[in-house]
């Protein structure tokens, strides 16, 4: 992207360990996927510049998304949540479609974000939808769960195939822009 950046957004990914947060970032930013599981230690920030349509102005808008990836373990979240969530403008809340409990834990993650950053927009991604036979969550359940939160959207996603990954991040970016 050669154009000047109009906005810079801090996006935080939340969810339990092993749900695919890092894989989603790699797919979105680098269009890459690896089956190797590597635990995120601490926090990692990756950036991607995109052009989105401004929902109200109907113009092309250049966005720099600073995507924050955090270790999924609960004790770590509690220790660093103030620094991690401070200034967050949007959240990608990730669960594993093959592990129902990971969706239920997202409520605590969202509450932690809200306590620091207020009711920012959220995109819920039920990741690993390529594993249809092992699925414990369907889109109706995810939509119902998502409906508890304002300014939220839900998609089944796959970091492996790329399904709905870009859509999820772009939807979040446009929702953040709609506040402008």
PEURGI-V214391 format. One record per residue. N is the residue number from 1. RES is the residue in three letters. PSI is psi in radians with two decimals (none if undefined). D_FIRST is the distance of its C-alpha to the first C-alpha in Angstrom with 2 decimals. Layout:
# PEURGI-V214391
n=N res=RES psi=PSI d_first=D_FIRST
n=N res=RES psi=PSI d_first=D_FIRST
This chain:
# PEURGI-V214391
n=1 res=UNK psi=2.07 d_first=0.00
n=2 res=UNK psi=-0.15 d_first=3.77
n=3 res=UNK psi=2.76 d_first=5.68
n=4 res=UNK psi=2.53 d_first=8.29
n=5 res=UNK psi=2.25 d_first=9.01
n=6 res=UNK psi=-0.61 d_first=12.08
n=7 res=UNK psi=2.66 d_first=13.56
n=8 res=UNK psi=2.17 d_first=13.98
n=9 res=UNK psi=2.37 d_first=16.21
n=10 res=UNK psi=2.04 d_first=18.64
n=11 res=UNK psi=2.20 d_first=19.37
n=12 res=UNK psi=2.32 d_first=22.53
n=13 res=UNK psi=2.35 d_first=23.69
n=14 res=UNK psi=2.72 d_first=27.46
n=15 res=UNK psi=2.87 d_first=30.13
n=16 res=UNK psi=2.86 d_first=32.85
n=17 res=UNK psi=2.48 d_first=32.55
n=18 res=UNK psi=0.12 d_first=31.89
n=19 res=UNK psi=-0.26 d_first=30.26
n=20 res=UNK psi=0.39 d_first=26.95
n=21 res=UNK psi=-0.88 d_first=24.69
n=22 res=UNK psi=-0.68 d_first=23.21
n=23 res=UNK psi=-0.67 d_first=22.98
n=24 res=UNK psi=-0.71 d_first=21.07
n=25 res=UNK psi=-0.79 d_first=18.48
n=26 res=UNK psi=-0.69 d_first=18.29
n=27 res=UNK psi=-0.80 d_first=17.99
n=28 res=UNK psi=-0.84 d_first=15.25
n=29 res=UNK psi=-0.76 d_first=13.06
n=30 res=UNK psi=-0.07 d_first=14.14
n=31 res=UNK psi=0.82 d_first=15.90
n=32 res=UNK psi=2.74 d_first=19.08
n=33 res=UNK psi=2.49 d_first=22.60
n=34 res=UNK psi=2.42 d_first=25.74
n=35 res=UNK psi=-0.20 d_first=29.24
n=36 res=UNK psi=2.28 d_first=30.16
n=37 res=UNK psi=2.13 d_first=30.73
n=38 res=UNK psi=2.09 d_first=29.93
n=39 res=UNK psi=2.31 d_first=30.86
n=40 res=UNK psi=2.22 d_first=28.37
n=41 res=UNK psi=2.09 d_first=30.21
n=42 res=UNK psi=-2.33 d_first=29.46
n=43 res=UNK psi=2.48 d_first=25.93
n=44 res=UNK psi=2.40 d_first=22.56
n=45 res=UNK psi=2.24 d_first=19.22
n=46 res=UNK psi=2.54 d_first=15.94
n=47 res=UNK psi=2.62 d_first=12.52
n=48 res=UNK psi=2.34 d_first=9.66
n=49 res=UNK psi=2.27 d_first=6.78
n=50 res=UNK psi=2.82 d_first=7.33
n=51 res=UNK psi=2.16 d_first=8.23
n=52 res=UNK psi=2.74 d_first=12.01
n=53 res=UNK psi=2.22 d_first=14.91
n=54 res=UNK psi=2.13 d_first=16.88
n=55 res=UNK psi=-0.62 d_first=20.28
n=56 res=UNK psi=-0.69 d_first=22.46
n=57 res=UNK psi=-0.33 d_first=20.65
n=58 res=UNK psi=0.64 d_first=19.32
n=59 res=UNK psi=2.78 d_first=16.16
n=60 res=UNK psi=2.35 d_first=12.47
n=61 res=UNK psi=2.27 d_first=11.49
n=62 res=UNK psi=2.17 d_first=8.43
n=63 res=UNK psi=2.39 d_first=9.93
n=64 res=UNK psi=2.03 d_first=10.12
n=65 res=UNK psi=2.08 d_first=12.81
n=66 res=UNK psi=1.84 d_first=15.23
n=67 res=UNK psi=2.02 d_first=17.32
n=68 res=UNK psi=2.18 d_first=20.85
n=69 res=UNK psi=2.28 d_first=23.11
n=70 res=UNK psi=2.62 d_first=26.81
n=71 res=UNK psi=2.38 d_first=29.91
n=72 res=UNK psi=-0.16 d_first=31.68
n=73 res=UNK psi=2.41 d_first=35.19
n=74 res=UNK psi=-0.77 d_first=36.85
n=75 res=UNK psi=-0.66 d_first=38.42
n=76 res=UNK psi=-0.72 d_first=35.14
n=77 res=UNK psi=-0.82 d_first=33.61
n=78 res=UNK psi=-0.60 d_first=36.59
n=79 res=UNK psi=-0.69 d_first=36.41
n=80 res=UNK psi=0.10 d_first=32.78
n=81 res=UNK psi=-0.63 d_first=31.97
n=82 res=UNK psi=-0.85 d_first=32.16
n=83 res=UNK psi=-0.70 d_first=29.53
n=84 res=UNK psi=-0.80 d_first=27.34
n=85 res=UNK psi=-0.24 d_first=27.44
n=86 res=UNK psi=2.21 d_first=27.58
n=87 res=UNK psi=0.07 d_first=24.74
n=88 res=UNK psi=2.32 d_first=23.58
n=89 res=UNK psi=-0.19 d_first=22.07
n=90 res=UNK psi=2.74 d_first=22.10
n=91 res=UNK psi=2.41 d_first=23.64
n=92 res=UNK psi=1.94 d_first=23.29
n=93 res=UNK psi=2.06 d_first=26.97
n=94 res=UNK psi=2.30 d_first=27.62
n=95 res=UNK psi=2.92 d_first=30.96
n=96 res=UNK psi=2.07 d_first=32.25
n=97 res=UNK psi=-0.37 d_first=33.68
n=98 res=UNK psi=0.01 d_first=36.50
n=99 res=UNK psi=1.64 d_first=37.60
n=100 res=UNK psi=-0.68 d_first=38.64
n=101 res=UNK psi=-0.51 d_first=39.29
n=102 res=UNK psi=-0.47 d_first=35.60
n=103 res=UNK psi=-0.75 d_first=35.01
n=104 res=UNK psi=-0.64 d_first=37.97
n=105 res=UNK psi=-0.34 d_first=36.77
n=106 res=UNK psi=-0.46 d_first=33.57
n=107 res=UNK psi=-0.74 d_first=35.73
n=108 res=UNK psi=-0.69 d_first=36.48
n=109 res=UNK psi=-0.80 d_first=32.84
n=110 res=UNK psi=-0.73 d_first=31.95
n=111 res=UNK psi=-0.68 d_first=34.96
n=112 res=UNK psi=-0.74 d_first=33.88
n=113 res=UNK psi=-0.88 d_first=30.45
n=114 res=UNK psi=-0.63 d_first=32.18
n=115 res=UNK psi=-0.42 d_first=34.69
n=116 res=UNK psi=-0.76 d_first=32.06
n=117 res=UNK psi=-0.01 d_first=29.21
n=118 res=UNK psi=-3.01 d_first=31.08
n=119 res=UNK psi=1.29 d_first=30.42
n=120 res=UNK psi=2.77 d_first=26.64
n=121 res=UNK psi=2.63 d_first=25.19
n=122 res=UNK psi=2.39 d_first=25.59
n=123 res=UNK psi=2.13 d_first=24.50
n=124 res=UNK psi=2.18 d_first=27.22
n=125 res=UNK psi=2.06 d_first=26.40
n=126 res=UNK psi=1.70 d_first=29.48
n=127 res=UNK psi=2.85 d_first=28.03
n=128 res=UNK psi=0.57 d_first=29.63
n=129 res=UNK psi=-0.15 d_first=30.51
n=130 res=UNK psi=-0.26 d_first=30.84
n=131 res=UNK psi=0.99 d_first=34.12
n=132 res=UNK psi=-0.70 d_first=35.87
n=133 res=UNK psi=-0.46 d_first=39.37
n=134 res=UNK psi=0.05 d_first=39.12
n=135 res=UNK psi=2.33 d_first=37.54
n=136 res=UNK psi=-0.08 d_first=39.35
n=137 res=UNK psi=2.41 d_first=37.00
n=138 res=UNK psi=3.02 d_first=36.22
n=139 res=UNK psi=-0.57 d_first=33.87
n=140 res=UNK psi=-0.76 d_first=36.83
n=141 res=UNK psi=-0.73 d_first=37.61
n=142 res=UNK psi=-0.74 d_first=34.02
n=143 res=UNK psi=-0.76 d_first=33.84
n=144 res=UNK psi=-0.78 d_first=37.18
n=145 res=UNK psi=-0.80 d_first=36.11
n=146 res=UNK psi=-0.55 d_first=32.86
n=147 res=UNK psi=-0.21 d_first=34.94
n=148 res=UNK psi=-0.29 d_first=36.45
n=149 res=UNK psi=2.43 d_first=33.32
n=150 res=UNK psi=2.68 d_first=31.85
n=151 res=UNK psi=0.87 d_first=28.29
n=152 res=UNK psi=2.67 d_first=28.06
n=153 res=UNK psi=2.68 d_first=26.98
n=154 res=UNK psi=2.39 d_first=28.11
n=155 res=UNK psi=2.60 d_first=26.90
n=156 res=UNK psi=2.34 d_first=28.25
n=157 res=UNK psi=2.87 d_first=25.58
n=158 res=UNK psi=2.00 d_first=25.48
n=159 res=UNK psi=-0.50 d_first=23.26
n=160 res=UNK psi=-0.85 d_first=25.10
n=161 res=UNK psi=-0.32 d_first=24.31
n=162 res=UNK psi=-0.04 d_first=21.15
n=163 res=UNK psi=2.15 d_first=23.13
n=164 res=UNK psi=0.18 d_first=21.88
n=165 res=UNK psi=-0.98 d_first=19.62
n=166 res=UNK psi=-0.72 d_first=16.36
n=167 res=UNK psi=-0.77 d_first=18.67
n=168 res=UNK psi=-0.84 d_first=20.13
n=169 res=UNK psi=-0.70 d_first=17.06
n=170 res=UNK psi=-0.70 d_first=15.71
n=171 res=UNK psi=-0.76 d_first=19.30
n=172 res=UNK psi=-0.79 d_first=19.51
n=173 res=UNK psi=-0.74 d_first=16.41
n=174 res=UNK psi=-0.62 d_first=17.90
n=175 res=UNK psi=-0.68 d_first=21.27
n=176 res=UNK psi=-0.77 d_first=20.21
n=177 res=UNK psi=-0.60 d_first=18.69
n=178 res=UNK psi=-0.29 d_first=22.02
n=179 res=UNK psi=-0.28 d_first=23.80
n=180 res=UNK psi=none d_first=22.11
